[in-house]
Amino acid sequence: MPVVLNAANEIAVYKFLNNEINFLDIEKVIFNEIDKTNNIANPTINEIFEIDKETRKKLMSN
């Protein structure tokens, strides 16, 4: 899902810039999160916002 890709990328880059992960870990964080996510065909805007929020929350807590 594009929303997961975007949220995971933003959090991974944030963590890299704050020296929490290495540069090469950015890709790992993104693909791990995409692999864990179930695809929703034609999500509503509310589902998109919820998925974005949950993805960011989960990655920030790691």
C-alpha positions, -999 to 999 in steps of 0.1 A, spaced: 0 0 0 14 34 -9 4 49 24 25 23 43 54 29 20 52 66 26 48 65 63 75 39 68 99 59 46 93 91 65 99 74 99 129 55 87 145 87 73 136 105 106 153 77 126 184 78 103 187 116 107 185 112 144 212 84 144 188 58 155 194 35 125 220 32 98 215 44 62 212 9 49 185 1 74 161 25 58 152 0 31 149 -28 57 125 -8 78 103 1 48 102 -34 33 96 -51 67 66 -29 73 52 -34 38 55 -72 42 36 -71 75 7 -51 61 -24 -65 46 -35 -48 14 -69 -32 14 -84 -28 -21 -100 7 -25 -95 20 10 -116 49 22 -99 81 32 -106 73 68 -89 39 64 -59 56 48 -55 81 76 -58 53 102 -33 31 84 -9 60 82 -13 68 119 -9 32 130 22 26 108 39 57 122 30 49 158 43 13 154 76 23 139 82 51 163 78 27 192 105 4 179 
